[in-house]
Amino acid sequence: MAAQFELAILTPERSVFEGRVEYVEVPGVEGSFGVLAQHAALVTPLGAGVLTVRKPGGEEVRWRVSGGFFEVGEDRATVLADEVSAEPA
């Protein structure tokens, strides 16, 4: 089983997701990048694009974000997005 970390996806109006994940890929302003457990700490702006989360067991969930910020700290990552919507299937 892959190492896990805590992820929160938040907007000014609501909490979209909070839970343990194995991987998250975020749309950075200069391109998408992925984060696994024990990633170095960082804070970076988000671009508009698709946010992909891999939950324990391998299920992937996607949302569309319209910008904001992404923060990684010890065993935790937070997406502070301006807007989040479900990614069409």
C-alpha positions in Angstrom: 0.0 0.0 0.0 1.3 3.5 -0.9 2.0 6.0 1.8 -0.9 8.3 2.6 -1.3 11.9 3.7 -4.2 14.2 4.7 -5.8 16.4 2.0 -8.3 19.2 2.3 -9.9 20.8 -0.7 -11.6 24.1 0.3 -13.4 27.0 -1.3 -14.5 30.2 0.5 -18.1 28.7 0.7 -17.5 25.0 1.5 -15.3 22.0 2.2 -15.2 19.9 -1.0 -13.1 17.0 0.3 -11.2 16.1 3.4 -9.5 12.7 3.9 -6.5 10.5 3.4 -5.1 10.2 -0.1 -2.1 8.5 -1.8 -1.5 11.2 -4.5 -2.7 14.5 -5.7 -2.0 16.3 -9.0 -2.7 20.0 -9.1 -2.7 22.5 -12.0 0.1 24.9 -11.2 0.4 28.3 -13.0 3.4 26.9 -14.9 2.0 23.4 -15.4 0.6 20.5 -13.5 2.6 18.7 -10.8 2.0 15.7 -8.5 2.5 15.3 -4.7 3.0 12.1 -2.8 3.4 11.6 1.0 6.4 13.2 2.6 6.7 15.8 -0.1 8.8 18.9 0.8 6.9 21.8 2.2 5.7 24.4 -0.4 3.1 27.0 -1.1 2.3 27.8 -4.7 -0.5 29.5 -6.7 -2.9 27.3 -8.7 -3.8 27.8 -12.3 -7.2 26.8 -13.8 -7.4 23.2 -14.6 -8.1 19.7 -13.4 -7.2 18.5 -9.8 -6.8 14.8 -9.6 -6.8 12.8 -6.3 -6.0 9.1 -5.9 -7.7 7.7 -2.8 -6.4 4.7 -0.9 -7.2 1.6 -3.0 -6.6 3.4 -6.3 -9.9 5.2 -7.0 -9.3 8.5 -8.7 -11.5 11.6 -8.4 -11.2 14.7 -10.5 -12.4 18.3 -10.0 -12.0 21.4 -12.1 -10.5 24.3 -10.2 -10.3 28.0 -11.2 -7.2 29.1 -9.4 -6.3 29.6 -5.8 -3.4 28.3 -3.7 -1.9 24.9 -2.8 0.0 24.3 0.4 2.0 21.2 1.5 3.2 20.7 5.0 4.0 17.8 7.3 1.7 14.9 6.3 -0.9 17.4 5.0 -1.8 19.2 1.9 -4.5 21.9 1.4 -6.1 23.2 -1.8 -7.6 26.7 -1.3 -9.5 27.1 -4.5 -11.5 30.1 -5.8 -14.1 27.7 -7.3 -14.3 23.9 -7.5 -16.7 21.9 -9.8 -17.1 18.3 -10.6 -15.1 17.1 -13.6 -17.4 15.8 -16.4 -17.1 12.0 -16.9 
